[in-house]
Amino acid sequence: MFSYPQGTQYREVCSKLIAIHPFLRDQSSSGYELLHESLKNKMKKERRGFVQEEEVLMKRAKFGRKGRVNEDKLESQQLRKVDRTVSTS
């Protein structure tokens, strides 16, 4: 269905964008570190809409961190507990 872009694909897109639009060049050694990071973040945000897709669920089960949801839930509960103790003090 779809696959995640590889690092070489990101770099290829960034270098072509810099070739077409030289004003996008930054001060890094490659000239496109900020553009590369922005593109990776953009793709990450775009993938969030596919969370319930079958392929995404399979890859998450294979490569994802185990227990991440529980860790996040526990952390948010601890923060709420701290907020309550601070507000009642």
PDB file of N, CA, C and O in Angstrom:
ATOM      1  N   MET A   1       0.830  -1.186   0.000  1.00  0.00           N
ATOM      2  CA  MET A   1       0.000   0.000   0.000  1.00  0.00           C
ATOM      3  C   MET A   1       0.878   1.256   0.000  1.00  0.00           C
ATOM      4  O   MET A   1       0.852   2.017  -0.967  1.00  0.00           O
ATOM      5  N   PHE A   2       1.638   1.482   1.042  1.00  0.00           N
ATOM      6  CA  PHE A   2       2.559   2.612   1.126  1.00  0.00           C
ATOM      7  C   PHE A   2       3.744   2.195   1.974  1.00  0.00           C
ATOM      8  O   PHE A   2       3.667   1.244   2.751  1.00  0.00           O
ATOM      9  N   SER A   3       4.821   2.906   1.819  1.00  0.00           N
ATOM     10  CA  SER A   3       5.984   2.589   2.640  1.00  0.00           C
ATOM     11  C   SER A   3       6.587   3.886   3.160  1.00  0.00           C
ATOM     12  O   SER A   3       6.302   4.973   2.660  1.00  0.00           O
ATOM     13  N   TYR A   4       7.409   3.743   4.154  1.00  0.00           N
ATOM     14  CA  TYR A   4       8.067   4.896   4.741  1.00  0.00           C
ATOM     15  C   TYR A   4       9.242   5.310   3.873  1.00  0.00           C
ATOM     16  O   TYR A   4       9.958   4.452   3.357  1.00  0.00           O
ATOM     17  N   PRO A   5       9.455   6.617   3.702  1.00  0.00           N
ATOM     18  CA  PRO A   5      10.614   7.071   2.918  1.00  0.00           C
ATOM     19  C   PRO A   5      11.922   6.699   3.614  1.00  0.00           C
ATOM     20  O   PRO A   5      12.018   6.734   4.840  1.00  0.00           O
ATOM     21  N   GLN A   6      12.906   6.352   2.829  1.00  0.00           N
ATOM     22  CA  GLN A   6      14.241   6.041   3.336  1.00  0.00           C
ATOM     23  C   GLN A   6      15.039   7.340   3.470  1.00  0.00           C
ATOM     24  O   GLN A   6      14.685   8.359   2.876  1.00  0.00           O
ATOM     25  N   GLY A   7      16.105   7.296   4.247  1.00  0.00           N
ATOM     26  CA  GLY A   7      16.952   8.472   4.438  1.00  0.00           C
ATOM     27  C   GLY A   7      17.521   8.991   3.133  1.00  0.00           C
ATOM     28  O   GLY A   7      17.638  10.200   2.936  1.00  0.00           O
ATOM     29  N   THR A   8      17.877   8.071   2.235  1.00  0.00           N
ATOM     30  CA  THR A   8      18.419   8.499   0.937  1.00  0.00           C
ATOM     31  C   THR A   8      17.369   9.234   0.113  1.00  0.00           C
ATOM     32  O   THR A   8      17.696  10.157  -0.633  1.00  0.00           O
ATOM     33  N   GLN A   9      16.110   8.826   0.247  1.00  0.00           N
ATOM     34  CA  GLN A   9      15.047   9.509  -0.484  1.00  0.00           C
ATOM     35  C   GLN A   9      14.841  10.929   0.043  1.00  0.00           C
ATOM     36  O   GLN A   9      14.643  11.861  -0.736  1.00  0.00           O
ATOM     37  N   TYR A  10      14.887  11.090   1.358  1.00  0.00           N
ATOM     38  CA  TYR A  10      14.792  12.428   1.943  1.00  0.00           C
ATOM     39  C   TYR A  10      15.927  13.322   1.431  1.00  0.00           C
ATOM     40  O   TYR A  10      15.699  14.461   1.023  1.00  0.00           O
ATOM     41  N   ARG A  11      17.152  12.784   1.460  1.00  0.00           N
ATOM     42  CA  ARG A  11      18.307  13.574   1.029  1.00  0.00           C
ATOM     43  C   ARG A  11      18.217  13.924  -0.455  1.00  0.00           C
ATOM     44  O   ARG A  11      18.582  15.031  -0.852  1.00  0.00           O
ATOM     45  N   GLU A  12      17.742  13.003  -1.264  1.00  0.00           N
ATOM     46  CA  GLU A  12      17.603  13.257  -2.696  1.00  0.00           C
ATOM     47  C   GLU A  12      16.595  14.376  -2.962  1.00  0.00           C
ATOM     48  O   GLU A  12      16.845  15.267  -3.773  1.00  0.00           O
ATOM     49  N   VAL A  13      15.473  14.320  -2.282  1.00  0.00           N
ATOM     50  CA  VAL A  13      14.451  15.366  -2.435  1.00  0.00           C
ATOM     51  C   VAL A  13      15.007  16.715  -1.988  1.00  0.00           C
ATOM     52  O   VAL A  13      14.820  17.725  -2.667  1.00  0.00           O
ATOM     53  N   CYS A  14      15.687  16.728  -0.850  1.00  0.00           N
ATOM     54  CA  CYS A  14      16.243  17.985  -0.326  1.00  0.00           C
ATOM     55  C   CYS A  14      17.289  18.572  -1.271  1.00  0.00           C
ATOM     56  O   CYS A  14      17.290  19.776  -1.524  1.00  0.00           O
ATOM     57  N   SER A  15      18.173  17.733  -1.790  1.00  0.00           N
ATOM     58  CA  SER A  15      19.208  18.256  -2.680  1.00  0.00           C
ATOM     59  C   SER A  15      18.600  18.790  -3.979  1.00  0.00           C
ATOM     60  O   SER A  15      19.078  19.787  -4.520  1.00  0.00           O
ATOM     61  N   LYS A  16      17.556  18.138  -4.480  1.00  0.00           N
ATOM     62  CA  LYS A  16      16.890  18.643  -5.693  1.00  0.00           C
ATOM     63  C   LYS A  16      16.156  19.946  -5.425  1.00  0.00           C
ATOM     64  O   LYS A  16      16.143  20.840  -6.272  1.00  0.00           O
ATOM     65  N   LEU A  17      15.544  20.059  -4.253  1.00  0.00           N
ATOM     66  CA  LEU A  17      14.887  21.320  -3.894  1.00  0.00           C
ATOM     67  C   LEU A  17      15.900  22.459  -3.804  1.00  0.00           C
ATOM     68  O   LEU A  17      15.629  23.568  -4.263  1.00  0.00           O
ATOM     69  N   ILE A  18      17.063  22.191  -3.218  1.00  0.00           N
ATOM     70  CA  ILE A  18      18.117  23.202  -3.111  1.00  0.00           C
ATOM     71  C   ILE A  18      18.628  23.587  -4.498  1.00  0.00           C
ATOM     72  O   ILE A  18      18.931  24.754  -4.747  1.00  0.00           O
ATOM     73  N   ALA A  19      18.725  22.612  -5.399  1.00  0.00           N
ATOM     74  CA  ALA A  19      19.187  22.903  -6.756  1.00  0.00           C
ATOM     75  C   ALA A  19      18.198  23.813  -7.489  1.00  0.00           C
ATOM     76  O   ALA A  19      18.607  24.705  -8.232  1.00  0.00           O
ATOM     77  N   ILE A  20      16.911  23.589  -7.282  1.00  0.00           N
ATOM     78  CA  ILE A  20      15.885  24.397  -7.950  1.00  0.00           C
ATOM     79  C   ILE A  20      15.694  25.734  -7.246  1.00  0.00           C
ATOM     80  O   ILE A  20      15.521  26.765  -7.896  1.00  0.00           O
ATOM     81  N   HIS A  21      15.725  25.716  -5.903  1.00  0.00           N
ATOM     82  CA  HIS A  21      15.487  26.919  -5.099  1.00  0.00           C
ATOM     83  C   HIS A  21      16.681  27.157  -4.177  1.00  0.00           C
ATOM     84  O   HIS A  21      16.621  26.787  -3.005  1.00  0.00           O
ATOM     85  N   PRO A  22      17.758  27.758  -4.665  1.00  0.00           N
ATOM     86  CA  PRO A  22      18.974  27.918  -3.856  1.00  0.00           C
ATOM     87  C   PRO A  22      18.785  28.768  -2.600  1.00  0.00           C
ATOM     88  O   PRO A  22      19.595  28.680  -1.677  1.00  0.00           O
ATOM     89  N   PHE A  23      17.742  29.583  -2.545  1.00  0.00           N
ATOM     90  CA  PHE A  23      17.521  30.417  -1.362  1.00  0.00           C
ATOM     91  C   PHE A  23      17.104  29.576  -0.154  1.00  0.00           C
ATOM     92  O   PHE A  23      17.078  30.091   0.964  1.00  0.00           O
ATOM     93  N   LEU A  24      16.778  28.297  -0.351  1.00  0.00           N
ATOM     94  CA  LEU A  24      16.424  27.408   0.753  1.00  0.00           C
ATOM     95  C   LEU A  24      17.645  26.840   1.467  1.00  0.00           C
ATOM     96  O   LEU A  24      17.509  26.203   2.511  1.00  0.00           O
ATOM     97  N   ARG A  25      18.831  27.061   0.918  1.00  0.00           N
ATOM     98  CA  ARG A  25      20.064  26.525   1.498  1.00  0.00           C
ATOM     99  C   ARG A  25      20.279  27.102   2.901  1.00  0.00           C
ATOM    100  O   ARG A  25      20.068  28.294   3.127  1.00  0.00           O
ATOM    101  N   ASP A  26      20.698  26.254   3.835  1.00  0.00           N
ATOM    102  CA  ASP A  26      21.010  26.727   5.186  1.00  0.00           C
ATOM    103  C   ASP A  26      22.522  26.703   5.408  1.00  0.00           C
ATOM    104  O   ASP A  26      23.283  26.444   4.476  1.00  0.00           O
ATOM    105  N   GLN A  27      22.949  26.968   6.623  1.00  0.00           N
ATOM    106  CA  GLN A  27      24.379  27.109   6.918  1.00  0.00           C
ATOM    107  C   GLN A  27      25.066  25.788   7.266  1.00  0.00           C
ATOM    108  O   GLN A  27      26.247  25.787   7.612  1.00  0.00           O
ATOM    109  N   SER A  28      24.356  24.674   7.182  1.00  0.00           N
ATOM    110  CA  SER A  28      24.954  23.381   7.516  1.00  0.00           C
ATOM    111  C   SER A  28      25.919  22.940   6.418  1.00  0.00           C
ATOM    112  O   SER A  28      25.990  23.549   5.350  1.00  0.00           O
ATOM    113  N   SER A  29      26.655  21.876   6.702  1.00  0.00           N
ATOM    114  CA  SER A  29      27.634  21.399   5.723  1.00  0.00           C
ATOM    115  C   SER A  29      26.972  20.874   4.451  1.00  0.00           C
ATOM    116  O   SER A  29      27.502  21.046   3.354  1.00  0.00           O
ATOM    117  N   SER A  30      25.820  20.238   4.601  1.00  0.00           N
ATOM    118  CA  SER A  30      25.119  19.722   3.423  1.00  0.00           C
ATOM    119  C   SER A  30      24.302  20.809   2.739  1.00  0.00           C
ATOM    120  O   SER A  30      24.030  20.729   1.541  1.00  0.00           O
ATOM    121  N   GLY A  31      23.917  21.815   3.495  1.00  0.00           N
ATOM    122  CA  GLY A  31      23.119  22.900   2.940  1.00  0.00           C
ATOM    123  C   GLY A  31      21.624  22.685   3.072  1.00  0.00           C
ATOM    124  O   GLY A  31      20.832  23.545   2.685  1.00  0.00           O
ATOM    125  N   TYR A  32      21.232  21.533   3.620  1.00  0.00           N
ATOM    126  CA  TYR A  32      19.795  21.288   3.729  1.00  0.00           C
ATOM    127  C   TYR A  32      19.393  20.547   5.004  1.00  0.00           C
ATOM    128  O   TYR A  32      18.373  19.859   5.006  1.00  0.00           O
ATOM    129  N   GLU A  33      20.146  20.662   6.062  1.00  0.00           N
ATOM    130  CA  GLU A  33      19.820  19.968   7.304  1.00  0.00           C
ATOM    131  C   GLU A  33      18.455  20.395   7.852  1.00  0.00           C
ATOM    132  O   GLU A  33      17.659  19.543   8.245  1.00  0.00           O
ATOM    133  N   LEU A  34      18.177  21.694   7.884  1.00  0.00           N
ATOM    134  CA  LEU A  34      16.885  22.163   8.390  1.00  0.00           C
ATOM    135  C   LEU A  34      15.740  21.704   7.503  1.00  0.00           C
ATOM    136  O   LEU A  34      14.686  21.308   8.000  1.00  0.00           O
ATOM    137  N   LEU A  35      15.941  21.754   6.211  1.00  0.00           N
ATOM    138  CA  LEU A  35      14.927  21.297   5.265  1.00  0.00           C
ATOM    139  C   LEU A  35      14.682  19.801   5.437  1.00  0.00           C
ATOM    140  O   LEU A  35      13.539  19.345   5.409  1.00  0.00           O
ATOM    141  N   HIS A  36      15.745  19.052   5.612  1.00  0.00           N
ATOM    142  CA  HIS A  36      15.653  17.606   5.816  1.00  0.00           C
ATOM    143  C   HIS A  36      14.848  17.286   7.076  1.00  0.00           C
ATOM    144  O   HIS A  36      13.965  16.429   7.053  1.00  0.00           O
ATOM    145  N   GLU A  37      15.151  17.970   8.160  1.00  0.00           N
ATOM    146  CA  GLU A  37      14.437  17.749   9.422  1.00  0.00           C
ATOM    147  C   GLU A  37      12.969  18.157   9.305  1.00  0.00           C
ATOM    148  O   GLU A  37      12.088  17.470   9.823  1.00  0.00           O
ATOM    149  N   SER A  38      12.707  19.266   8.628  1.00  0.00           N
ATOM    150  CA  SER A  38      11.323  19.707   8.432  1.00  0.00           C
ATOM    151  C   SER A  38      10.528  18.707   7.600  1.00  0.00           C
ATOM    152  O   SER A  38       9.363  18.436   7.891  1.00  0.00           O
ATOM    153  N   LEU A  39      11.148  18.171   6.583  1.00  0.00           N
ATOM    154  CA  LEU A  39      10.482  17.187   5.736  1.00  0.00           C
ATOM    155  C   LEU A  39      10.183  15.902   6.514  1.00  0.00           C
ATOM    156  O   LEU A  39       9.108  15.322   6.358  1.00  0.00           O
ATOM    157  N   LYS A  40      11.114  15.459   7.341  1.00  0.00           N
ATOM    158  CA  LYS A  40      10.887  14.271   8.165  1.00  0.00           C
ATOM    159  C   LYS A  40       9.726  14.504   9.137  1.00  0.00           C
ATOM    160  O   LYS A  40       8.880  13.627   9.315  1.00  0.00           O
ATOM    161  N   ASN A  41       9.685  15.677   9.763  1.00  0.00           N
ATOM    162  CA  ASN A  41       8.600  15.996  10.686  1.00  0.00           C
ATOM    163  C   ASN A  41       7.260  16.077   9.961  1.00  0.00           C
ATOM    164  O   ASN A  41       6.241  15.626  10.484  1.00  0.00           O
ATOM    165  N   LYS A  42       7.259  16.647   8.768  1.00  0.00           N
ATOM    166  CA  LYS A  42       6.036  16.734   7.960  1.00  0.00           C
ATOM    167  C   LYS A  42       5.500  15.344   7.662  1.00  0.00           C
ATOM    168  O   LYS A  42       4.302  15.093   7.797  1.00  0.00           O
ATOM    169  N   MET A  43       6.386  14.440   7.254  1.00  0.00           N
ATOM    170  CA  MET A  43       5.961  13.078   6.936  1.00  0.00           C
ATOM    171  C   MET A  43       5.458  12.355   8.187  1.00  0.00           C
ATOM    172  O   MET A  43       4.512  11.570   8.117  1.00  0.00           O
ATOM    173  N   LYS A  44       6.086  12.620   9.319  1.00  0.00           N
ATOM    174  CA  LYS A  44       5.652  11.999  10.568  1.00  0.00           C
ATOM    175  C   LYS A  44       4.232  12.456  10.914  1.00  0.00           C
ATOM    176  O   LYS A  44       3.397  11.646  11.317  1.00  0.00           O
ATOM    177  N   LYS A  45       3.966  13.740  10.758  1.00  0.00           N
ATOM    178  CA  LYS A  45       2.629  14.266  11.038  1.00  0.00           C
ATOM    179  C   LYS A  45       1.597  13.727  10.058  1.00  0.00           C
ATOM    180  O   LYS A  45       0.460  13.457  10.445  1.00  0.00           O
ATOM    181  N   GLU A  46       1.976  13.570   8.804  1.00  0.00           N
ATOM    182  CA  GLU A  46       1.061  13.023   7.804  1.00  0.00           C
ATOM    183  C   GLU A  46       0.696  11.578   8.120  1.00  0.00           C
ATOM    184  O   GLU A  46      -0.438  11.162   7.883  1.00  0.00           O
ATOM    185  N   ARG A  47       1.641  10.809   8.649  1.00  0.00           N
ATOM    186  CA  ARG A  47       1.386   9.400   8.948  1.00  0.00           C
ATOM    187  C   ARG A  47       0.448   9.218  10.123  1.00  0.00           C
ATOM    188  O   ARG A  47      -0.146   8.149  10.269  1.00  0.00           O
ATOM    189  N   ARG A  48       0.297  10.219  10.958  1.00  0.00           N
ATOM    190  CA  ARG A  48      -0.580  10.088  12.128  1.00  0.00           C
ATOM    191  C   ARG A  48      -2.013   9.776  11.728  1.00  0.00           C
ATOM    192  O   ARG A  48      -2.739   9.139  12.492  1.00  0.00           O
ATOM    193  N   GLY A  49      -2.428  10.207  10.558  1.00  0.00           N
ATOM    194  CA  GLY A  49      -3.774   9.911  10.085  1.00  0.00           C
ATOM    195  C   GLY A  49      -3.982   8.459   9.718  1.00  0.00           C
ATOM    196  O   GLY A  49      -5.122   8.019   9.572  1.00  0.00           O
ATOM    197  N   PHE A  50      -2.915   7.708   9.567  1.00  0.00           N
ATOM    198  CA  PHE A  50      -2.997   6.307   9.164  1.00  0.00           C
ATOM    199  C   PHE A  50      -2.877   5.349  10.346  1.00  0.00           C
ATOM    200  O   PHE A  50      -2.588   4.169  10.149  1.00  0.00           O
ATOM    201  N   VAL A  51      -3.088   5.823  11.542  1.00  0.00           N
ATOM    202  CA  VAL A  51      -2.831   5.043  12.740  1.00  0.00           C
ATOM    203  C   VAL A  51      -3.613   3.730  12.752  1.00  0.00           C
ATOM    204  O   VAL A  51      -3.100   2.723  13.241  1.00  0.00           O
ATOM    205  N   GLN A  52      -4.819   3.712  12.235  1.00  0.00           N
ATOM    206  CA  GLN A  52      -5.636   2.509  12.287  1.00  0.00           C
ATOM    207  C   GLN A  52      -5.538   1.646  11.032  1.00  0.00           C
ATOM    208  O   GLN A  52      -6.233   0.634  10.933  1.00  0.00           O
ATOM    209  N   GLU A  53      -4.700   2.019  10.079  1.00  0.00           N
ATOM    210  CA  GLU A  53      -4.515   1.212   8.880  1.00  0.00           C
ATOM    211  C   GLU A  53      -3.840  -0.113   9.250  1.00  0.00           C
ATOM    212  O   GLU A  53      -2.999  -0.161  10.148  1.00  0.00           O
ATOM    213  N   GLU A  54      -4.215  -1.176   8.556  1.00  0.00           N
ATOM    214  CA  GLU A  54      -3.705  -2.516   8.871  1.00  0.00           C
ATOM    215  C   GLU A  54      -2.187  -2.599   8.760  1.00  0.00           C
ATOM    216  O   GLU A  54      -1.537  -3.187   9.624  1.00  0.00           O
ATOM    217  N   GLU A  55      -1.614  -2.018   7.705  1.00  0.00           N
ATOM    218  CA  GLU A  55      -0.165  -2.087   7.515  1.00  0.00           C
ATOM    219  C   GLU A  55       0.576  -1.353   8.633  1.00  0.00           C
ATOM    220  O   GLU A  55       1.617  -1.815   9.102  1.00  0.00           O
ATOM    221  N   VAL A  56       0.037  -0.212   9.055  1.00  0.00           N
ATOM    222  CA  VAL A  56       0.662   0.555  10.135  1.00  0.00           C
ATOM    223  C   VAL A  56       0.613  -0.238  11.431  1.00  0.00           C
ATOM    224  O   VAL A  56       1.592  -0.278  12.175  1.00  0.00           O
ATOM    225  N   LEU A  57      -0.513  -0.864  11.701  1.00  0.00           N
ATOM    226  CA  LEU A  57      -0.630  -1.660  12.917  1.00  0.00           C
ATOM    227  C   LEU A  57       0.343  -2.830  12.912  1.00  0.00           C
ATOM    228  O   LEU A  57       0.920  -3.160  13.948  1.00  0.00           O
ATOM    229  N   MET A  58       0.530  -3.464  11.746  1.00  0.00           N
ATOM    230  CA  MET A  58       1.471  -4.574  11.650  1.00  0.00           C
ATOM    231  C   MET A  58       2.901  -4.098  11.891  1.00  0.00           C
ATOM    232  O   MET A  58       3.654  -4.743  12.621  1.00  0.00           O
ATOM    233  N   LYS A  59       3.283  -2.964  11.278  1.00  0.00           N
ATOM    234  CA  LYS A  59       4.645  -2.447  11.470  1.00  0.00           C
ATOM    235  C   LYS A  59       4.862  -1.998  12.907  1.00  0.00           C
ATOM    236  O   LYS A  59       5.946  -2.177  13.463  1.00  0.00           O
ATOM    237  N   ARG A  60       3.831  -1.415  13.507  1.00  0.00           N
ATOM    238  CA  ARG A  60       3.957  -0.986  14.896  1.00  0.00           C
ATOM    239  C   ARG A  60       4.155  -2.188  15.807  1.00  0.00           C
ATOM    240  O   ARG A  60       4.953  -2.141  16.742  1.00  0.00           O
ATOM    241  N   ALA A  61       3.415  -3.282  15.527  1.00  0.00           N
ATOM    242  CA  ALA A  61       3.573  -4.490  16.336  1.00  0.00           C
ATOM    243  C   ALA A  61       4.968  -5.077  16.167  1.00  0.00           C
ATOM    244  O   ALA A  61       5.537  -5.612  17.118  1.00  0.00           O
ATOM    245  N   LYS A  62       5.520  -4.980  14.960  1.00  0.00           N
ATOM    246  CA  LYS A  62       6.832  -5.565  14.697  1.00  0.00           C
ATOM    247  C   LYS A  62       7.974  -4.688  15.197  1.00  0.00           C
ATOM    248  O   LYS A  62       8.922  -5.194  15.798  1.00  0.00           O
ATOM    249  N   PHE A  63       7.896  -3.371  14.955  1.00  0.00           N
ATOM    250  CA  PHE A  63       9.023  -2.482  15.238  1.00  0.00           C
ATOM    251  C   PHE A  63       8.793  -1.511  16.391  1.00  0.00           C
ATOM    252  O   PHE A  63       9.753  -0.918  16.884  1.00  0.00           O
ATOM    253  N   GLY A  64       7.568  -1.332  16.830  1.00  0.00           N
ATOM    254  CA  GLY A  64       7.254  -0.317  17.833  1.00  0.00           C
ATOM    255  C   GLY A  64       7.751  -0.674  19.214  1.00  0.00           C
ATOM    256  O   GLY A  64       8.068  -1.828  19.506  1.00  0.00           O
ATOM    257  N   ARG A  65       7.814   0.344  20.062  1.00  0.00           N
ATOM    258  CA  ARG A  65       8.220   0.123  21.452  1.00  0.00           C
ATOM    259  C   ARG A  65       7.101  -0.583  22.189  1.00  0.00           C
ATOM    260  O   ARG A  65       5.932  -0.225  22.041  1.00  0.00           O
ATOM    261  N   LYS A  66       7.440  -1.556  22.962  1.00  0.00           N
ATOM    262  CA  LYS A  66       6.460  -2.293  23.745  1.00  0.00           C
ATOM    263  C   LYS A  66       6.084  -1.476  24.982  1.00  0.00           C
ATOM    264  O   LYS A  66       6.954  -0.927  25.658  1.00  0.00           O
ATOM    265  N   GLY A  67       4.792  -1.399  25.271  1.00  0.00           N
ATOM    266  CA  GLY A  67       4.324  -0.724  26.471  1.00  0.00           C
ATOM    267  C   GLY A  67       4.335   0.780  26.403  1.00  0.00           C
ATOM    268  O   GLY A  67       4.193   1.434  27.437  1.00  0.00           O
ATOM    269  N   ARG A  68       4.495   1.354  25.240  1.00  0.00           N
ATOM    270  CA  ARG A  68       4.585   2.808  25.140  1.00  0.00           C
ATOM    271  C   ARG A  68       3.294   3.483  25.596  1.00  0.00           C
ATOM    272  O   ARG A  68       3.344   4.492  26.299  1.00  0.00           O
ATOM    273  N   VAL A  69       2.154   2.950  25.211  1.00  0.00           N
ATOM    274  CA  VAL A  69       0.878   3.546  25.594  1.00  0.00           C
ATOM    275  C   VAL A  69       0.739   3.539  27.103  1.00  0.00           C
ATOM    276  O   VAL A  69       0.308   4.532  27.691  1.00  0.00           O
ATOM    277  N   ASN A  70       1.097   2.434  27.736  1.00  0.00           N
ATOM    278  CA  ASN A  70       0.998   2.351  29.191  1.00  0.00           C
ATOM    279  C   ASN A  70       1.932   3.343  29.868  1.00  0.00           C
ATOM    280  O   ASN A  70       1.563   3.949  30.874  1.00  0.00           O
ATOM    281  N   GLU A  71       3.138   3.517  29.330  1.00  0.00           N
ATOM    282  CA  GLU A  71       4.084   4.476  29.889  1.00  0.00           C
ATOM    283  C   GLU A  71       3.534   5.892  29.785  1.00  0.00           C
ATOM    284  O   GLU A  71       3.629   6.666  30.738  1.00  0.00           O
ATOM    285  N   ASP A  72       2.959   6.237  28.632  1.00  0.00           N
ATOM    286  CA  ASP A  72       2.397   7.573  28.442  1.00  0.00           C
ATOM    287  C   ASP A  72       1.220   7.804  29.381  1.00  0.00           C
ATOM    288  O   ASP A  72       1.085   8.878  29.965  1.00  0.00           O
ATOM    289  N   LYS A  73       0.371   6.792  29.521  1.00  0.00           N
ATOM    290  CA  LYS A  73      -0.781   6.908  30.406  1.00  0.00           C
ATOM    291  C   LYS A  73      -0.321   7.085  31.844  1.00  0.00           C
ATOM    292  O   LYS A  73      -0.862   7.919  32.570  1.00  0.00           O
ATOM    293  N   LEU A  74       0.668   6.313  32.260  1.00  0.00           N
ATOM    294  CA  LEU A  74       1.194   6.411  33.613  1.00  0.00           C
ATOM    295  C   LEU A  74       1.790   7.790  33.866  1.00  0.00           C
ATOM    296  O   LEU A  74       1.580   8.381  34.925  1.00  0.00           O
ATOM    297  N   GLU A  75       2.534   8.301  32.885  1.00  0.00           N
ATOM    298  CA  GLU A  75       3.145   9.623  33.037  1.00  0.00           C
ATOM    299  C   GLU A  75       2.077  10.699  33.168  1.00  0.00           C
ATOM    300  O   GLU A  75       2.208  11.590  34.007  1.00  0.00           O
ATOM    301  N   SER A  76       1.017  10.640  32.355  1.00  0.00           N
ATOM    302  CA  SER A  76      -0.035  11.651  32.435  1.00  0.00           C
ATOM    303  C   SER A  76      -0.775  11.561  33.766  1.00  0.00           C
ATOM    304  O   SER A  76      -1.175  12.588  34.316  1.00  0.00           O
ATOM    305  N   GLN A  77      -0.966  10.342  34.296  1.00  0.00           N
ATOM    306  CA  GLN A  77      -1.604  10.185  35.598  1.00  0.00           C
ATOM    307  C   GLN A  77      -0.734  10.774  36.690  1.00  0.00           C
ATOM    308  O   GLN A  77      -1.245  11.412  37.611  1.00  0.00           O
ATOM    309  N   GLN A  78       0.582  10.569  36.604  1.00  0.00           N
ATOM    310  CA  GLN A  78       1.492  11.119  37.597  1.00  0.00           C
ATOM    311  C   GLN A  78       1.489  12.638  37.548  1.00  0.00           C
ATOM    312  O   GLN A  78       1.552  13.292  38.589  1.00  0.00           O
ATOM    313  N   LEU A  79       1.416  13.210  36.336  1.00  0.00           N
ATOM    314  CA  LEU A  79       1.373  14.661  36.209  1.00  0.00           C
ATOM    315  C   LEU A  79       0.091  15.219  36.811  1.00  0.00           C
ATOM    316  O   LEU A  79       0.117  16.256  37.473  1.00  0.00           O
ATOM    317  N   ARG A  80      -1.030  14.541  36.588  1.00  0.00           N
ATOM    318  CA  ARG A  80      -2.290  14.998  37.179  1.00  0.00           C
ATOM    319  C   ARG A  80      -2.220  14.947  38.693  1.00  0.00           C
ATOM    320  O   ARG A  80      -2.726  15.839  39.375  1.00  0.00           O
ATOM    321  N   LYS A  81      -1.589  13.896  39.224  1.00  0.00           N
ATOM    322  CA  LYS A  81      -1.467  13.753  40.666  1.00  0.00           C
ATOM    323  C   LYS A  81      -0.623  14.895  41.226  1.00  0.00           C
ATOM    324  O   LYS A  81      -0.953  15.454  42.272  1.00  0.00           O
ATOM    325  N   VAL A  82       0.459  15.244  40.539  1.00  0.00           N
ATOM    326  CA  VAL A  82       1.306  16.348  40.971  1.00  0.00           C
ATOM    327  C   VAL A  82       0.530  17.661  40.899  1.00  0.00           C
ATOM    328  O   VAL A  82       0.631  18.485  41.808  1.00  0.00           O
ATOM    329  N   ASP A  83      -0.243  17.869  39.827  1.00  0.00           N
ATOM    330  CA  ASP A  83      -1.036  19.079  39.695  1.00  0.00           C
ATOM    331  C   ASP A  83      -2.042  19.222  40.842  1.00  0.00           C
ATOM    332  O   ASP A  83      -2.250  20.321  41.355  1.00  0.00           O
ATOM    333  N   ARG A  84      -2.657  18.121  41.237  1.00  0.00           N
ATOM    334  CA  ARG A  84      -3.630  18.163  42.334  1.00  0.00           C
ATOM    335  C   ARG A  84      -2.964  18.518  43.658  1.00  0.00           C
ATOM    336  O   ARG A  84      -3.508  19.291  44.447  1.00  0.00           O
ATOM    337  N   THR A  85      -1.778  17.948  43.898  1.00  0.00           N
ATOM    338  CA  THR A  85      -1.106  18.244  45.162  1.00  0.00           C
ATOM    339  C   THR A  85      -0.621  19.687  45.190  1.00  0.00           C
ATOM    340  O   THR A  85      -0.616  20.316  46.248  1.00  0.00           O
ATOM    341  N   VAL A  86      -0.217  20.214  44.053  1.00  0.00           N
ATOM    342  CA  VAL A  86       0.245  21.605  43.986  1.00  0.00           C
ATOM    343  C   VAL A  86      -0.937  22.552  44.177  1.00  0.00           C
ATOM    344  O   VAL A  86      -0.815  23.555  44.882  1.00  0.00           O
ATOM    345  N   SER A  87      -2.077  22.249  43.560  1.00  0.00           N
ATOM    346  CA  SER A  87      -3.230  23.140  43.630  1.00  0.00           C
ATOM    347  C   SER A  87      -3.887  23.107  45.002  1.00  0.00           C
ATOM    348  O   SER A  87      -4.475  24.108  45.410  1.00  0.00           O
ATOM    349  N   THR A  88      -3.811  21.990  45.736  1.00  0.00           N
ATOM    350  CA  THR A  88      -4.410  21.899  47.079  1.00  0.00           C
ATOM    351  C   THR A  88      -3.494  22.436  48.146  1.00  0.00           C
ATOM    352  O   THR A  88      -3.952  22.702  49.258  1.00  0.00           O
ATOM    353  N   SER A  89      -2.230  22.605  47.862  1.00  0.00           N
ATOM    354  CA  SER A  89      -1.263  23.070  48.871  1.00  0.00           C
ATOM    355  C   SER A  89      -1.394  24.539  49.129  1.00  0.00           C
ATOM    356  O   SER A  89      -0.659  25.091  49.947  1.00  0.00           O
TER     357      SER A  89
END
